[in-house]
């Protein structure tokens, strides 16, 4: 398996493992606490200013109300006559319904009053409730832990008349029946006068925040509506109630007497969770009335003063009014996603408004969550494994996280709750898993590369390689075909030098030469393949891939020639023999690999183009040029480096001629001279190929006059003279056949 395929396979394993691990956490609600926090954050961002339906009104018994009423009626709880006055006030304004989030479970205890007779305040509340005909009172159904003190009162049946009047008579299908074992209901006379009863029990989530409710409560075979659902069932009057999948359907719902004018749909679907709860889509834009203002209006009306009322009854026309407490002493404050504690009556009013406005929050399908987790895990893994830049490896996952969170916020604003924590954790786990993989594998790969290339390239190049992908470099483990430019150099006449001096001096001379040449190669970011005695083999284009490898190689060779001239001056000053070198360069495809035995491997190149390069070095000596390049190299550098045609040569072992060129060193104020050398070389060689020996000789003679000591011109002048005396055979094509290596 190739390195990239192996990386892809392991990347998929990391991504899928991360996704499955995180999804298991999602399924078992391991991250639920954190997810609640992100839910609350989104709710505060989008719902703080949201206004409920204009069909609902809230009346609060607030701190001001308690303070104002304290001198008149004392501390809370107030006499029930006050609540009766409140009902009558709303009836005056034509309220649609009055819903009390207050428990009136016990009647007044007046000393000496016979059993079964209610007190005057209770009687007024009962009378007002009955007279209005649209009042809904609160009850509680509970699940209490049984102990020796309460075991005799638990599971007692509800009063028969209570069940007959308030249990939901419509068909209910598919709703789970979670049994309660205790209850608190209004005193009999009051529930007998009530139009409806609603259950007020909310259950917080595990973190103590109230986010959800149930539409119904169950007790010993009967379903009862929660408080906001009680007036809604009367207003909407659904034909039946059923659960379809995870939706509670109020079938054929229509406002009583307003079927043709209501904007409500015929069916209302309430999204349920597995425990039959649904999310309350909270509103932060409630504008509640203070009870103190309404009571002030009631007092003025009682005195016959109906002008300039603080609150007029008409303000409640056709409203569904929720009455509850916000004062600390009433103990009905509940923490919600909107932050802090708010009156429990706001939860009831929000639930009512959700249904009226069809404004429900729905959790995204778990399949969407899983696909999000999987997609983010895969994308994160790809980023880490294939983008080899630590800045991008950090920034891109953060950008990915930000994009996903933004999408989840956008969905929330469209009433879809998309989990944030679980997918973000999948990004983090994939990120850590991918980095762990890179640390264990690429760290090893880089150590291998360092061992493989440390002696072949300069430290700066090695650092650059280590920062880049190691996969391309490690292809050398199995070998790969690449297009490179190869340089081969050799010292002219080194054998005679080694014979003339002792071994110590020979090594000193050779090391001085090789050190300077290697410095030049590394300076131009070349790869030093090997030393072959006094010869050097190097190449460009690997392990760092560059497009201008030919240009770099030729510039290196010309720099080597210059450095050798400087070194020769040093040798001359020491009375030591000067050195000459021949350099050959060729561009072509080679096999690059870590080649050798198990005990000794070399990062090297092999192939026909390496042999051709070696032949070019030999030809450089043959033609008396410091540097020769093949036509393939010439085609790469002709636009940037001036070169002159030298010859067409068939090297030993080949059946086809190779055009060879000499790069020319450019110096200041010599551009015209260079042009003349190139022009005369081309003209002379063309005449030569066309067998016009006289003109060819003339051009090479002119060339020698401007390029003193030009051995190439001397060679061609000599050939022309020979061919003038004795012409070559007709099949001659101008290719010079090299008989030695």
C-alpha positions, 0 to 999 in steps of 0.5 A: 500500500502506498504512503498516500493510500495508507494515510487515506485509510488511516485518516478514514479510520480516525474520522469514523472512530471519532464520529462513532465515539462522539455519536455514542456520547450523543446517544447516551447524553454524555454531553447533555449538560454542555449542550444545554449551555449552548441551547441557552446561549442561542435562546438568549441571543434570539428570543430575548426580544421576541414577542408572544401572540397578542392574544395573551396577557400576563398579570403579575403579583409583583413586589409593588403589588404586595407592598401596596396591598400589605397595609390594606389586606396584610401579607400574602396570601391575600383574601380571595375576594381580591381574586374575585374582584380581578375576575369580575374586572376581566369579565367587564372587559370581555376577556376570552379566558382567565387562567390562574397560576395560583393554587387554591387548594384549601378553603378558608378556615373560619372559627365556628363555621359549620363543616361543608360551608365555605367562608365569604371570601371563598364564596365570592371567588366561587361566584365570580368564577362561575359567573364569568364562565371562562376561568381556569384554575390550577391543580397539581399531579405529583410523583411523591416518594412513598414513606411511612408518613404518606403511604396512606394518602398516596394513590388515592383516587381523584374525586369522581366529579372532578374526573368527569368534568375535567379529564380529557374526553377526546380520543387520545392515541399514542401518548405515554401514560406516566402514572402520578400518585398524589395530587393537589386540586382546588377546593370542591366548590371552586373546581365545581364553578371552574370552566377548566382545570390545568396542571401546573407541574413543570420539571427542570432539566438535570441542570435545574433549568426549565426548558420543556413541558408535557402537554398532558398529565396522567392520573389513574386512567385519565389524562388532564391538560397542563395549564396553558393547554386547558384553555387552548383545547376549548378554543381550538376544540380538536376533533381528536388528539394523537401521536404520529411518530414524534408529533402530537397532532391536534386534529381538525383544530379550530377556534370555537365560533371562529372557524372562518376567520382564524389564521390557525391551521386545521391540524396543529403538530407539536414536536415531542421528545421520547419522554413526551415533553416538548421544548418551550420556545421562550419569549423575552418580549412579554409586557406584563401588567402589575396587579397593583395597577389593576387593583387601583382601577378596581378600587376606583370603579367601586367608588364610581370613578371610571375616568382615568383608570390606570388600567382599563378593562377594555385592554383585556378584550378577547385576551387569554389572561394568565395570572401569576406571581413574580414576587420573591415571597410567592416562590414561583420564580424559575430559572430559564434559558433566558437567564436568571429567574422569571415567574413561572407564569411566563412559561405557561404563557410561552407555551400557550403562545407557541401553540397559537403561533405554531412557533415550536422548537424542533430538534434536528433529526439524529441522522443529521447530527450523525452525518454532521459529526461524520462530515466534520470528522472527515474534513478535520482529519483531511485538513490535518493529514494533508495540509502540512502547515501548522498555522493552517492545521490550527486555523482551518479547524477553528474556521470549520468550528465557527462555520458550523456554530454559525449554521446552528445559530441560523437554524435555531433562528428558524426553530431547528435545534442543531446540536453544537457540542457533539459535532464540535467535540468530533472536530476536537477528537479528530484533530487530536487523533490526527495529530497523534497519528502524525506524531507517531508516523510522520515523526518517524518518517522525518527521522528516516528522511533526516538519515536518508538525506542529511548527507546529500543536501544542505541544512536549509534544504533539509529543514525545508524538506522536513516542513513539507510532505514526507510522502513524496520523499519516502517514495524513494524507499520503493523508487520513483521515476522523476525528471531531473537535471544531473551534473557530473564533474571530474578533475582533468588529469588528476591521475598525474597529480596524484602520482606526483605528490604524496598521499597526504598532499593529494588528499589535502588538494582533493578535499579543498577542491571538493569542499568548495564545489559542494558548497557551491552545489548546496548554495544553489540548493542542489542534492549531492548524490555521491563522490566517485573518486575525484568526480562529483554527481549531483542533481536538481529537482529532488527531493525538493520539486522545482520547475527551474532545476535545469537553470539551477544546475547550469548556474551551479556549474558556471559558479563551480568554474568561477570557484575553481579559478579562485582555488587555482590562484590559491594553489598557485600562490602555494606553488601547487599544481592548478586543476582543471575540471570538466562538467557535463549536464543533462536533463531527463527522466531517471529512477530515484531511490534509496538504493543499496543493501540492507546494510548500506543504502544510498539516496541516488539516481540511476538510468540512461540519463545519468550515463549520458551526463557522465559522457557529457563530462568526458566530452567537455574535456574532449572539446576543451570546454569547462562545461557542456550541456545536452539539448534537453537542458538547453531547451530549458535554459535557452531563454535565460542563459546564453549558449552556443552550439558545439556539435552533434555527438553519438556517445558510445553505446548510443545509436542517435546523435545528441546536440551539445551546447556550451553555456557562456558566462556573461560579463558586463559590456560583453553582450555584443561579444556573446551575440557574435560568438553564438551567431558565428557558432550557429553559422559555422556549424550550419555550413559544416552540416551542409558540407560547405567546408570553406565557409564553415572554416571561415566562420570558425576562424572568425570565432577564434579571433574574437574568442581567443584559444577557443578549442571548439573552433580549433577542432572544427577548423581542423575537421574542415581542412581534413574534409576539404582534402578528403570529403566524408562519404555521402551518408555522412550526417554531421554526427561525430561518433565518440569511440571512447567513454 
